[in-house]
Amino acid sequence: MGLSKQNDDDIMADINITPLVDIMLVLLIIFMLVSTVVDMNAIRVELPKAATGAALETRTAAVMITREGGFYLDGQSVTGAQELMSRLQTLKNKNENLQVIIGADKRAYHEDVVRVIDLVRSLGITRFAIQVDTTGAAG
């Protein structure tokens, strides 16, 4: 009969892409369903037009404090509190609606965090927040 014995040492030269196509189709269907649900939950409003309206532009600056007491402003190292103050003042002069996010290593001194908050408030920046990690439990 036409039964032939296949040698186990032969290399399988063809790739079966059927499972890949199946997975991609399932992902496409899930994406299509989720996108319609997200669109249905959106609040639809038509804003009125105004000739004198202006866009409110806010700028966010990120201040980081390392456990050693070093400061970073928007990812760039700052040598001390005076330089941090002058650079924040420059940013505030460019944008009156400056927001500051203050982040600190959990082992940083409380005094350093309070110093930065005091510095931000002394510049008249009233919109600031403390950055925290919300992914895990406190520990």
N, C-alpha and C positions, 0 to 999 in steps of 0.2 A: 504494500500500500504506500503511499507516499510519505510515510512518517520518516523523518530524518532526525538523527540525533544531533543536537546542537552542542558544540564544544563550549564548556564553561570558560575557557580561556580567551574566547573571542571578545573583542572590545565592542561595546554597544555604541554605535556611531550616530544614532538618531536620538533627538531630544523630544520628549513628549511635552508640548506646550499647552495641552488641554487644561491641566490644573491651573496654570498661570492665567489663561483666558477666563476660566471660571471665577477665580478670585477677583480679577479686574472687573468683571461684570457685576459681581456682588458689591464691590466697593463703589462702582459707578451708581448703582441703584441706591445704596445707602446715602451717598453724597446728594443725589437728586432729592431724596425724601427729606433729608435734614435741611437742605437749602430752602425748600418750600415752607417748612415749619418755622425757620428763622424769619423768613419774609413775612409770614402771617402774624408773627408776634410784634413786628415793628409798628411803631406809632406813626401814622400818616397824618401829617399836617401840611398845609400850604401856607407858608409865611407871607405876610403882607410886605409889599415893597415900600421903601422909604428913600427919598432923595437925599436926606441928610444923614442917613445911618452910616456908621463906620464899623469895620470889623475890629473886634477886641482881640488884640494880639497879646498873649501871655508867653513869657519865657520861663523855663524851669531850670534852675541851677542845682546840681547835686554836690553836696559837701560830704566827704567821707572822712572818718577819723579812724586811724589804725590803732591797734592795741598798744603800740609804742608812743602814741600821741602825735603822729604825723597827720597832716591835713592834705586832702586832695580836693580840687575843685573841677568838676566835670572830667574826672579821670587824669588830670594833670597835677603833679606834685606842687605843693605850696610850701615855702620854707617856714612860715610862721603865721601867727594870728594877724600881724600887721599887713602882710602881703595878701592874706585871705580877705581882710577887710577892704583893702584898696581894690582888689579885683572884683569883689561883690559890689562895691560902690560904682565901679565902671559899668558893670552889667545893669545896675539899677538906673544909672543915668541914661542908658540906651533904651530901657524899657521900664516904665513906671510900675507895671503890673508883674514884677518879678516874683516868682515863687521859688522857695528854697526847700529842698528835701535833704534832711540831715540824717546820715547813716553812720553808725559807729560799730566797731567790733564789740562783741558782748563782753570782752575783757578790757575794753578801754576804760580809762578813768572817767567817773561821773563828772569830775571837774572840767575835763576837756569838752564834754558834751554841753554842759551848762555855759562854758565860755563861748562856744560857737552860737548857742541860742541867744545869749546876751549880745554878742557881736551883730547878729542878724537883726535883732530888735533895735539896736542902737542906730542902725542904718535906716530905720523906718520901714523895714520889710515886715509886713504883718502877716503875709501868707507864707507859712512854713509848716513842715510836717516832719515827724520822726519816722524813718524807714524801719520796718520790722519784717521779720521772716514769718510768714503765715502758713508755711508748708508743714511744719511739725509742731509737736507739743512742746511746751516750755520745759527746759531741763537744764 
